[in-house]
Amino acid sequence: MAPAPPPTILHHGTTLRRARAIETNGPDPDYREPGTGGLPPAEGFSTVIGDGRPCGTGIPEVAARNKHALFPDEGGPAILEVSVPAWIMAILYADPIAAGLARSGEIRFEPESGLSELRAEWHNLTKRVIPL
C-alpha cells in the first residue's frame, strides 16, 4: 500500500490573540471582527500555502501586520501555521470555486469546500503560532 500523501502546511496572518484562539478552538465561521456591526461573519477560513509562493491576496505577514494596525491591543502580528492532511485538501480542491482561488494562491475553506472537515479534525492537526 502506498504511503499517504504528505500534509499541506498553511499560514494564516492575523493578530497574536486571534491566532492563539484559532489554534485552540479552530476556525470560527461565525466570527465577526470588532466594530463591524451588521457586516456578515467570516463564513470561512482563508490561508495560503506556507512555502512562500505568491498569492493574489497578499502574503500572510502583511495581512498580520495590517490586522495588528487595525487592532493594536491584540498582542501584535502573528502567523498561525497548520498542517492539513491531504484528504481534507482533496475536498477543497474538488470544489471548482475553491480550486480556482487556490490557483491564485489563496486556500479558502468554506462549508462546501472542506471547512466542516477541517473543524472536525482540528484538535488532531499540528499547529503553531509564530509571533512576528
DSSP file (Angstrom, degrees, kcal/mol; ACC not computed):
  #  RESIDUE AA STRUCTURE BP1 BP2  ACC     N-H-->O    O-->H-N    N-H-->O    O-->H-N    TCO  KAPPA ALPHA  PHI   PSI    X-CA   Y-CA   Z-CA
    1    1 A M              0   0    0      0, 0.0     0, 0.0     0, 0.0     0, 0.0   0.000 360.0 360.0 360.0 136.2    0.0    0.0    0.0
    2    2 A A        -     0   0    0      1,-0.1     2,-0.0     3,-0.0     0, 0.0  -0.427 360.0-104.3 -72.8 145.8    1.3    3.5   -0.9
    3    3 A P        -     0   0    0      0, 0.0    -1,-0.1     0, 0.0     0, 0.0  -0.341  43.1 -94.6 -67.3 153.3    2.0    5.9    1.9
    4    4 A A        -     0   0    0      1,-0.1     0, 0.0    -2,-0.0     0, 0.0  -0.366  47.9 -98.4 -63.8 144.4   -0.5    8.7    2.4
    5    5 A P        -     0   0    0      0, 0.0    81,-0.5     0, 0.0    82,-0.2  -0.294  49.3 -95.6 -60.5 152.2    0.4   12.0    0.7
    6    6 A P        -     0   0    0      0, 0.0    78,-0.0     0, 0.0     2,-0.0  -0.274  42.8-100.9 -68.1 156.6    2.1   14.5    3.0
    7    7 A P        -     0   0    0      0, 0.0     2,-0.5     0, 0.0    76,-0.0  -0.279  33.1-115.3 -69.9 163.8    0.0   17.2    4.7
    8    8 A T  E     -A   84   0A   0     76,-2.9    76,-3.0    41,-0.0     2,-0.6  -0.895  20.6-136.5-102.5 129.0    0.0   20.8    3.3
    9    9 A I  E     -A   83   0A   0     -2,-0.5    41,-3.2    74,-0.2     2,-0.3  -0.766  27.6-171.9 -87.0 123.1    1.4   23.5    5.6
   10   10 A L  E     -AB  82  49A   0     72,-3.0    72,-2.3    -2,-0.6     2,-0.4  -0.865  11.5-150.6-117.9 150.1   -0.8   26.5    5.6
   11   11 A H  E     -AB  81  48A   0     37,-3.0    37,-2.0    -2,-0.3     2,-0.4  -0.958   6.2-169.3-122.4 140.0   -0.4   30.0    7.0
   12   12 A H  E     -A   80   0A   0     68,-2.0    68,-2.7    -2,-0.4     2,-0.4  -0.985  15.8-145.2-127.6 117.8   -3.0   32.4    8.3
   13   13 A G  E     +A   79   0A   0     -2,-0.4     2,-0.2    66,-0.2    66,-0.2  -0.711  45.3 115.3 -87.3 129.5   -1.9   36.0    9.1
   14   14 A T  E     -A   78   0A   0     64,-2.7    64,-2.6    -2,-0.4     2,-0.2  -0.797  64.6 -56.0-162.3-160.6   -3.7   37.6   12.0
   15   15 A T  E  >  -A   77   0A   0     62,-0.2     4,-2.9    -2,-0.2     5,-0.2  -0.614  48.1-111.5 -94.9 162.5   -3.1   39.0   15.5
   16   16 A L  H  > S+     0   0    0     60,-2.8     4,-2.4    -2,-0.2     5,-0.2   0.912 116.9  51.1 -59.8 -44.7   -1.5   37.0   18.3
   17   17 A R  H  > S+     0   0    0     57,-2.6     4,-1.9    59,-0.2    -1,-0.2   0.930 114.2  43.4 -60.0 -45.8   -4.7   36.9   20.3
   18   18 A R  H  > S+     0   0    0     56,-0.3     4,-2.8     2,-0.2     5,-0.2   0.897 111.0  54.8 -68.2 -39.9   -6.7   35.6   17.4
   19   19 A A  H  X S+     0   0    0     -4,-2.9     4,-2.7     1,-0.2    -1,-0.2   0.917 110.1  46.7 -59.8 -42.9   -4.0   33.2   16.3
   20   20 A R  H  X S+     0   0    0     -4,-2.4     4,-2.0     2,-0.2    -1,-0.2   0.883 112.0  50.8 -67.7 -37.1   -4.0   31.6   19.8
   21   21 A A  H  X S+     0   0    0     -4,-1.9     4,-2.9    -5,-0.2     5,-0.3   0.919 113.7  44.3 -66.0 -42.6   -7.8   31.5   19.8
   22   22 A I  H  X S+     0   0    0     -4,-2.8     4,-2.7     2,-0.2    -2,-0.2   0.910 110.2  55.8 -67.8 -40.6   -7.9   29.8   16.4
   23   23 A E  H  < S+     0   0    0     -4,-2.7    -1,-0.2    -5,-0.2    -2,-0.2   0.906 117.4  36.0 -55.6 -42.3   -5.1   27.4   17.5
   24   24 A T  H  < S+     0   0    0     -4,-2.0    -2,-0.2    -5,-0.1    -1,-0.2   0.914 133.7  21.3 -78.0 -45.4   -7.1   26.3   20.5
   25   25 A N  H  < S-     0   0    0     -4,-2.9    -3,-0.2     1,-0.2    -2,-0.2   0.540 101.1-121.7-107.8  -9.2  -10.7   26.3   19.1
   26   26 A G     <  -     0   0    0     -4,-2.7    -1,-0.2    -5,-0.3    -2,-0.1  -0.114  53.5 -36.0  86.4 168.8  -10.3   26.1   15.4
   27   27 A P        -     0   0    0      0, 0.0    18,-0.1     0, 0.0    95,-0.1  -0.390  56.5-145.9 -65.8 140.3  -11.6   28.5   12.7
   28   28 A D    >   -     0   0    0      1,-0.1     3,-1.9    16,-0.1    14,-0.3  -0.907  11.0-167.3-111.9 105.5  -14.9   30.1   13.6
   29   29 A P  T 3  S+     0   0    0      0, 0.0    14,-2.9     0, 0.0    -1,-0.1   0.675  90.9  57.2 -66.6 -14.0  -17.2   30.7   10.6
   30   30 A D  T 3  S+     0   0    0     12,-0.2     2,-0.1    11,-0.2    -2,-0.0   0.386  79.2 128.3 -93.4   2.4  -19.4   32.9   12.8
   31   31 A Y    <   -     0   0    0     -3,-1.9    11,-2.4    10,-0.1     2,-0.4  -0.340  37.3-170.8 -65.0 136.5  -16.5   35.2   13.8
   32   32 A R        -     0   0    0      9,-0.2     3,-0.1    10,-0.1     5,-0.1  -0.997  24.8-118.7-126.0 132.6  -17.1   38.9   13.3
   33   33 A E    >   -     0   0    0     -2,-0.4     3,-1.7     1,-0.1     4,-0.2  -0.402  43.6 -90.5 -67.0 145.6  -14.3   41.5   13.7
   34   34 A P  T 3  S+     0   0    0      0, 0.0    -1,-0.1     0, 0.0     0, 0.0  -0.291 111.6  18.2 -55.5 137.1  -14.9   44.0   16.4
   35   35 A G  T 3  S+     0   0    0     -3,-0.1    -2,-0.1     1,-0.1     0, 0.0   0.531  87.0 115.2  81.8   6.7  -16.7   47.1   15.2
   36   36 A T    X   -     0   0    0     -3,-1.7     3,-2.2     1,-0.2    -3,-0.1   0.540  49.1-176.4 -88.5  -5.0  -18.1   45.6   12.0
   37   37 A G  T 3   +     0   0    0      1,-0.3    -1,-0.2    -4,-0.2    -2,-0.0  -0.222  66.9   3.0  54.7-119.9  -21.7   45.9   13.2
   38   38 A G  T 3  S+     0   0    0     -2,-0.0    -1,-0.3     2,-0.0    -2,-0.0   0.337  96.6 122.8 -86.8   7.6  -24.1   44.4   10.7
   39   39 A L  S <  S-     0   0    0     -3,-2.2    -3,-0.1     1,-0.1     0, 0.0  -0.353  71.9 -96.6 -66.0 152.2  -21.4   43.0    8.3
   40   40 A P        -     0   0    0      0, 0.0    -1,-0.1     0, 0.0   -10,-0.0  -0.216  42.6 -99.6 -67.0 159.8  -21.7   39.3    7.7
   41   41 A P        -     0   0    0      0, 0.0    -9,-0.2     0, 0.0   -11,-0.2  -0.126  41.3 -92.5 -70.5 175.3  -19.5   36.9    9.6
   42   42 A A        -     0   0    0    -11,-2.4   -12,-0.2   -14,-0.3   -10,-0.1   0.867  46.1-172.2 -58.0 -41.7  -16.3   35.3    8.2
   43   43 A E        +     0   0    0    -14,-2.9     2,-0.2   -15,-0.1    -1,-0.2   0.188  63.0  25.7  66.5 -16.2  -18.1   32.3    6.9
   44   44 A G  S    S-     0   0    0    -16,-0.2     2,-0.4    66,-0.1    66,-0.2  -0.814  79.9-107.0-153.7-168.0  -14.8   30.6    6.0
   45   45 A F  E     - C   0 109A   0     64,-2.1    64,-2.6    -2,-0.2     2,-0.4  -0.943  26.6-155.8-141.3 113.4  -11.1   30.4    6.8
   46   46 A S  E     + C   0 108A   0     -2,-0.4     2,-0.3    62,-0.2    62,-0.2  -0.748  24.3 151.2 -97.3 136.3   -8.5   31.9    4.5
   47   47 A T  E     - C   0 107A   0     60,-2.2    60,-3.0    -2,-0.4     2,-0.3  -0.860  30.9-135.2-143.7 175.5   -4.9   30.7    4.4
   48   48 A V  E     -BC  11 106A   0    -37,-2.0   -37,-3.0    -2,-0.3     2,-0.2  -0.959  38.6 -91.0-132.8 156.6   -2.0   30.4    1.9
   49   49 A I  E >   -B   10   0A   0     56,-0.7     3,-0.7    -2,-0.3     2,-0.3  -0.513  38.8-131.9 -66.7 132.4    0.4   27.6    1.3
   50   50 A G  T 3  S+     0   0    0    -41,-3.2    -1,-0.1     1,-0.2   -40,-0.1   0.052  84.4  92.5 -82.0  27.2    3.3   28.2    3.7
   51   51 A D  T 3  S-     0   0    0     -2,-0.3    -1,-0.2   -42,-0.2    -2,-0.1   0.325 101.6-106.0-102.9   9.0    6.1   27.6    1.1
   52   52 A G    <   +     0   0    0     -3,-0.7    -2,-0.1     1,-0.2     3,-0.1   0.474  66.2 151.2  86.5   1.7    6.4   31.3    0.2
   53   53 A R        -     0   0    0     -4,-0.3    -1,-0.2     1,-0.1    -2,-0.1  -0.308  55.5 -88.9 -65.3 154.0    4.7   31.0   -3.3
   54   54 A P        -     0   0    0      0, 0.0     2,-0.4     0, 0.0    -1,-0.1  -0.249  40.7-159.8 -65.0 151.3    3.0   34.2   -4.5
   55   55 A C    >   -     0   0    0     -3,-0.1     3,-1.8     1,-0.1    50,-0.3  -0.999  21.5-137.3-134.8 134.0   -0.7   34.8   -3.6
   56   56 A G  T 3  S+     0   0    0     48,-3.2    49,-0.1    -2,-0.4     3,-0.1   0.749 107.1  50.2 -60.8 -25.0   -3.1   37.1   -5.3
   57   57 A T  T 3  S-     0   0    0      1,-0.3    -1,-0.3    47,-0.2     2,-0.1   0.381 119.6-102.8 -96.2   4.0   -4.4   38.3   -2.0
   58   58 A G    <   -     0   0    0     -3,-1.8    -1,-0.3     4,-0.0    -2,-0.0  -0.410  45.5 -55.1 104.7 178.3   -1.0   39.0   -0.5
   59   59 A I    >>  -     0   0    0     -2,-0.1     4,-2.0    -3,-0.1     3,-0.6  -0.690  42.9-120.4 -98.5 152.0    1.3   37.3    2.0
   60   60 A P  H 3> S+     0   0    0      0, 0.0     4,-2.7     0, 0.0     5,-0.2   0.802 110.1  61.0 -63.6 -28.8    0.3   36.4    5.5
   61   61 A E  H 3> S+     0   0    0      2,-0.2     4,-2.1     1,-0.2     5,-0.1   0.905 107.4  44.8 -64.2 -39.7    2.9   38.5    7.1
   62   62 A V  H <> S+     0   0    0     -3,-0.6     4,-2.6     2,-0.2    -1,-0.2   0.912 112.3  51.6 -69.3 -42.4    1.4   41.6    5.5
   63   63 A A  H  X S+     0   0    0     -4,-2.0     4,-2.4     1,-0.2    -2,-0.2   0.915 110.7  49.7 -58.7 -42.3   -2.1   40.5    6.5
   64   64 A A  H  X S+     0   0    0     -4,-2.7     4,-2.4     1,-0.2    -2,-0.2   0.914 111.6  47.1 -64.1 -43.4   -0.9   40.0   10.1
   65   65 A R  H  X S+     0   0    0     -4,-2.1     4,-2.0     1,-0.2    -1,-0.2   0.874 111.7  51.3 -67.7 -35.3    0.7   43.5   10.2
   66   66 A N  H  X S+     0   0    0     -4,-2.6     4,-1.8     2,-0.2    -2,-0.2   0.911 110.3  48.7 -66.6 -41.8   -2.4   45.0    8.8
   67   67 A K  H  X S+     0   0    0     -4,-2.4     4,-2.5     1,-0.2    -2,-0.2   0.914 110.4  51.8 -62.6 -41.9   -4.6   43.3   11.4
   68   68 A H  H  < S+     0   0    0     -4,-2.4    -1,-0.2     1,-0.2    -2,-0.2   0.897 107.1  52.8 -61.7 -39.8   -2.3   44.5   14.1
   69   69 A A  H  < S+     0   0    0     -4,-2.0    -1,-0.2     1,-0.2    -2,-0.2   0.878 114.8  41.8 -63.2 -36.8   -2.5   48.1   12.8
   70   70 A L  H  < S+     0   0    0     -4,-1.8    -2,-0.2     1,-0.2    -1,-0.2   0.822 128.9  28.9 -76.9 -32.1   -6.3   47.8   13.0
   71   71 A F    ><  +     0   0    0     -4,-2.5     3,-1.5    -5,-0.2     5,-0.4  -0.629  67.6 166.9-131.0  71.8   -6.4   46.0   16.3
   72   72 A P  T 3  S+     0   0    0      0, 0.0     3,-0.4     0, 0.0    -1,-0.1   0.616  72.1  63.9 -68.3 -12.4   -3.2   47.2   18.2
   73   73 A D  T 3  S+     0   0    0      1,-0.2    -5,-0.1     2,-0.1    -2,-0.0   0.249  79.9  86.3 -92.8  13.9   -4.5   45.7   21.6
   74   74 A E  S <  S-     0   0    0     -3,-1.5   -57,-2.6    -6,-0.2   -56,-0.3   0.066 110.8 -92.2-106.5  25.0   -4.5   42.1   20.3
   75   75 A G        -     0   0    0     -3,-0.4    -2,-0.1   -59,-0.2    -7,-0.1   0.466  69.7 -75.6  90.8   1.7   -0.8   41.3   21.0
   76   76 A G  S    S-     0   0    0     -5,-0.4   -60,-2.8    -8,-0.1   -59,-0.2  -0.277  72.9 -38.9  98.3 173.0    0.9   42.1   17.8
   77   77 A P  E     +A   15   0A   0      0, 0.0    55,-2.5     0, 0.0     2,-0.3  -0.401  62.5 168.0 -74.9 150.9    1.0   40.4   14.4
   78   78 A A  E     -AD  14 131A   0    -64,-2.6   -64,-2.7    53,-0.3     2,-0.5  -0.989  30.0-132.1-157.5 158.9    1.3   36.6   14.1
   79   79 A I  E     -AD  13 130A   0     51,-2.2    51,-3.3    -2,-0.3     2,-0.6  -0.965  14.0-149.8-113.9 131.6    1.1   33.7   11.8
   80   80 A L  E     -AD  12 129A   0    -68,-2.7   -68,-2.0    -2,-0.5     2,-0.5  -0.919  16.3-162.0 -96.8 122.5   -1.0   30.6   12.6
   81   81 A E  E     +AD  11 128A   0     47,-3.2    47,-2.2    -2,-0.6     2,-0.4  -0.902  11.6 178.0-105.8 132.1    0.6   27.6   10.9
   82   82 A V  E     -AD  10 127A   0    -72,-2.3   -72,-3.0    -2,-0.5     2,-0.7  -0.997  25.6-139.1-137.2 140.1   -1.4   24.5   10.5
   83   83 A S  E     -A    9   0A   0     43,-2.5    43,-0.5    -2,-0.4   -74,-0.2  -0.876  23.9-163.4 -99.7 112.9   -0.6   21.2    8.8
   84   84 A V  E     -A    8   0A   0    -76,-3.0   -76,-2.9    -2,-0.7     5,-0.1  -0.855  19.4-118.5-106.2 126.2   -3.7   20.0    6.9
   85   85 A P    >>  -     0   0    0      0, 0.0     4,-2.0     0, 0.0     3,-0.9  -0.200  23.1-116.2 -61.4 151.5   -4.0   16.3    5.8
   86   86 A A  H 3> S+     0   0    0    -81,-0.5     4,-2.4     1,-0.2     5,-0.2   0.818 112.4  61.6 -57.5 -33.9   -4.2   15.6    2.0
   87   87 A W  H 3> S+     0   0    0      2,-0.2     4,-1.0     1,-0.2    -1,-0.2   0.851 106.7  44.8 -68.0 -31.7   -7.7   14.1    2.3
   88   88 A I  H <> S+     0   0    0     -3,-0.9     4,-1.8     2,-0.2     3,-0.2   0.898 112.2  51.7 -74.7 -41.1   -9.0   17.5    3.6
   89   89 A M  H  X S+     0   0    0     -4,-2.0     4,-2.9     1,-0.2    -2,-0.2   0.869 104.6  58.2 -61.2 -35.2   -7.1   19.4    0.9
   90   90 A A  H  X S+     0   0    0     -4,-2.4     4,-1.3     2,-0.2    -1,-0.2   0.873 103.8  51.7 -63.3 -36.6   -8.6   17.0   -1.7
   91   91 A I  H  X S+     0   0    0     -4,-1.0     4,-0.6    -3,-0.2     3,-0.3   0.931 111.5  47.2 -63.6 -44.9  -12.1   18.1   -0.6
   92   92 A L  H >< S+     0   0    0     -4,-1.8     3,-1.4     1,-0.2     7,-0.3   0.940 112.0  49.1 -61.4 -48.0  -11.1   21.7   -1.1
   93   93 A Y  H 3< S+     0   0    0     -4,-2.9    -1,-0.2     1,-0.3    -2,-0.2   0.721 101.9  64.3 -67.7 -20.1   -9.6   21.1   -4.5
   94   94 A A  H 3< S+     0   0    0     -4,-1.3    -1,-0.3    -3,-0.3    -2,-0.2   0.693  85.5  83.9 -75.9 -18.0  -12.7   19.2   -5.6
   95   95 A D  S <X S-     0   0    0     -3,-1.4     4,-2.8    -4,-0.6     5,-0.2  -0.768  76.7-145.6 -85.9 123.2  -14.8   22.4   -5.3
   96   96 A P  H  > S+     0   0    0      0, 0.0     4,-1.8     0, 0.0    -1,-0.1   0.852  96.7  46.7 -61.2 -36.0  -14.4   24.4   -8.5
   97   97 A I  H  > S+     0   0    0      2,-0.2     4,-2.3     1,-0.2     5,-0.2   0.946 115.3  45.0 -70.7 -47.2  -14.5   27.8   -6.8
   98   98 A A  H  > S+     0   0    0      1,-0.2     4,-2.4     2,-0.2    10,-0.3   0.886 112.9  52.1 -62.8 -38.4  -12.1   26.8   -4.0
   99   99 A A  H  X S+     0   0    0     -4,-2.8     4,-1.6    -7,-0.3    -1,-0.2   0.884 108.2  51.7 -65.5 -38.0   -9.8   25.3   -6.6
  100  100 A G  H  X S+     0   0    0     -4,-1.8     4,-0.8    -5,-0.2    -2,-0.2   0.921 110.6  47.4 -64.0 -44.0   -9.9   28.5   -8.7
  101  101 A L  H ><>S+     0   0    0     -4,-2.3     5,-1.6     1,-0.2     3,-1.1   0.906 107.9  57.0 -60.7 -41.1   -8.9   30.5   -5.6
  102  102 A A  H ><5S+     0   0    0     -4,-2.4     3,-1.2     1,-0.3    -1,-0.2   0.852  98.5  59.9 -61.1 -34.5   -6.2   28.0   -4.8
  103  103 A R  H 3<5S+     0   0    0     -4,-1.6    -1,-0.3     1,-0.3    -2,-0.2   0.792 104.9  50.0 -64.5 -25.4   -4.7   28.6   -8.3
  104  104 A S  T <<5S-     0   0    0     -3,-1.1   -48,-3.2    -4,-0.8    -1,-0.3   0.507 128.7-101.2 -87.7  -4.7   -4.3   32.3   -7.3
  105  105 A G  T < 5S+     0   0    0     -3,-1.2   -56,-0.7    -4,-0.5     2,-0.5   0.204  85.6 118.5 108.9 -14.9   -2.6   31.2   -4.0
  106  106 A E  E   < -C   48   0A   0     -5,-1.6     2,-0.8   -58,-0.1    -1,-0.3  -0.746  45.8-160.8 -90.9 128.5   -5.5   31.5   -1.5
  107  107 A I  E     -C   47   0A   0    -60,-3.0   -60,-2.2    -2,-0.5     2,-0.6  -0.913  18.4-179.6-104.4 105.6   -6.6   28.4    0.2
  108  108 A R  E     -C   46   0A   0     -2,-0.8     2,-0.5   -10,-0.3   -62,-0.2  -0.928  15.9-154.6-117.1 115.7  -10.1   29.2    1.5
  109  109 A F  E     +C   45   0A   0    -64,-2.6   -64,-2.1    -2,-0.6     5,-0.2  -0.760  21.6 170.2 -87.0 126.7  -12.1   26.7    3.4
  110  110 A E    > > -     0   0    0     -2,-0.5     5,-2.3     3,-0.4     3,-2.0  -0.824  51.5 -92.4-127.5 167.6  -15.9   27.2    3.2
  111  111 A P  T 3 5S+     0   0    0      0, 0.0     3,-0.4     0, 0.0     5,-0.4   0.852 128.3  42.0 -52.4 -36.6  -18.7   24.9    4.4
  112  112 A E  T 3 5S+     0   0    0      1,-0.2    -3,-0.0     2,-0.1     0, 0.0   0.459 115.4  52.4 -90.3   0.4  -18.9   23.3    0.9
  113  113 A S  T < 5S-     0   0    0     -3,-2.0    -3,-0.4   -19,-0.0    -1,-0.2  -0.334 129.7 -63.0-136.5  56.2  -15.1   23.1    0.5
  114  114 A G  T  >5S+     0   0    0     -3,-0.4     4,-2.7    -5,-0.2     5,-0.2   0.325  95.7 116.2  94.3  -6.1  -13.6   21.4    3.5
  115  115 A L  H  ><S+     0   0    0     -5,-2.3     4,-2.9     1,-0.2     5,-0.2   0.934  80.0  47.9 -63.8 -44.9  -14.4   23.7    6.4
  116  116 A S  H  > S+     0   0    0     -5,-0.4     4,-2.3    -6,-0.3    -1,-0.2   0.916 115.0  45.7 -61.4 -42.7  -16.5   21.2    8.2
  117  117 A E  H  > S+     0   0    0      2,-0.2     4,-1.9     1,-0.2    -1,-0.2   0.899 112.2  51.5 -67.4 -40.5  -13.9   18.5    7.9
  118  118 A L  H  X S+     0   0    0     -4,-2.7     4,-0.9     1,-0.2    -2,-0.2   0.937 112.3  46.1 -60.4 -46.5  -11.1   20.9    8.9
  119  119 A R  H  < S+     0   0    0     -4,-2.9     3,-0.4     1,-0.2     4,-0.4   0.891 111.4  51.9 -64.4 -39.5  -13.1   21.9   12.0
  120  120 A A  H  < S+     0   0    0     -4,-2.3     3,-0.2     1,-0.2    -1,-0.2   0.846 118.3  37.1 -65.6 -33.1  -13.9   18.3   12.9
  121  121 A E  H >X S+     0   0    0     -4,-1.9     3,-2.4     1,-0.2     4,-0.5   0.501  87.0 107.1 -94.2  -6.5  -10.2   17.3   12.6
  122  122 A W  G >< S+     0   0    0     -4,-0.9     3,-1.6    -3,-0.4    -1,-0.2   0.805  73.7  53.6 -48.0 -46.9   -8.8   20.5   14.1
  123  123 A H  G 34 S+     0   0    0     -4,-0.4    -1,-0.3     1,-0.3    -2,-0.1   0.643 108.6  52.0 -69.8 -12.2   -7.7   19.1   17.5
  124  124 A N  G <4 S+     0   0    0     -3,-2.4    -1,-0.3     2,-0.1    -2,-0.2   0.496  91.9  97.4 -96.8  -5.6   -5.7   16.3   15.8
  125  125 A L  S << S-     0   0    0     -3,-1.6     2,-0.5    -4,-0.5   -41,-0.1  -0.523  78.9-114.5 -87.4 150.5   -3.8   18.7   13.5
  126  126 A T        +     0   0    0    -43,-0.5   -43,-2.5    -2,-0.2     2,-0.3  -0.717  46.9 167.5 -81.6 129.1   -0.3   20.0   14.1
  127  127 A K  E     +D   82   0A   0     -2,-0.5     2,-0.3   -45,-0.2   -45,-0.2  -0.957  16.3 180.0-140.5 154.7   -0.4   23.8   14.7
  128  128 A R  E     -D   81   0A   0    -47,-2.2   -47,-3.2    -2,-0.3     2,-0.5  -0.976  23.0-132.1-154.4 151.6    1.9   26.5   15.9
  129  129 A V  E     -D   80   0A   0     -2,-0.3   -49,-0.2   -49,-0.2  -113,-0.0  -0.893  16.9-162.4-103.4 130.6    1.7   30.3   16.4
  130  130 A I  E     -D   79   0A   0    -51,-3.3   -51,-2.2    -2,-0.5     2,-0.1  -0.900   9.9-149.4-115.6 100.3    4.6   32.4   15.0
  131  131 A P  E      D   78   0A   0      0, 0.0   -53,-0.3     0, 0.0   -55,-0.1  -0.421 360.0 360.0 -64.8 143.9    4.7   35.9   16.5
  132  132 A L              0   0    0    -55,-2.5   -54,-0.2    -2,-0.1   -56,-0.1   0.409 360.0 360.0-103.0 360.0    6.2   38.4   14.1
